[in-house]
Amino acid sequence: MTSERNLNKVLIIACGALAHELVRVKELNHWDHIDFQCLPAELHNYPEKIPAAVQGKILENRECYDNIFVGYSDCGTGGLLDAVLEKEGVDRLPGAHCYEMFSGSEAFHNLHESELGTFYLTDFLAIHFDRLVIKGLGLDRFPQLKEQYFGHYKKLVYLAQKEDSNVDEKAQEAARFLGLTYEKIVTGDSFLESAIAVRIGTSQEV
């Protein structure tokens, strides 16, 4: 990593599960002043490890960037991520879950309240369901764990950022594997785009 200080750039330390969408939003808006460093998406299976991983990236880049932003919501850390970010003086995406950044907080809360036992997929998670969920949680080796992890879920909601029949089929396969009813909601990237724009000082109106 270069030691040159990037005074006019913003570093976003992001969840790997948001990487494709973040790059797409950056390119669409010509946000050339933004750099990304993504942590492994697998950390979502171990949220207790997220705060230390994020803090490590912040400290690693302190000498290179004056402006650092974290592309995570709380993501299951129970406030531990916020404690780290308060100490480091760094802001993050709003909300309890990254999924809110696709559907918008109000729509997400309505979805959540209508069925608490809902498992959410994004494009990335649908495409990588086998690696991140089945293998990531060891369900391929210990299938009995599926009931332990997902027994209280009733519905799978696929929050689609793009219309893609192949990804849609993967999301439906995931629902069948978990034994959950299936619902698809097309969200696009607009809420994620707005959440970033309003927090990193872009010229976009939100």
Secondary structure by P-SEA (a helix, b strand, c coil): ccccccccbbbbbccccaaaaaaaaaaaaccccbbbbbccccccccccaaaaaaaaaaaaccccccbbbbccccccccaaaaaaaaaaccccccccccccccccaaaaaaaaaacccbbbbcaaaaaaccccccccccccccccccccccccccbbbbbcccccaaaaaaaaaaaaaabbbbbbbbbccaaaaaaaaacccccccc
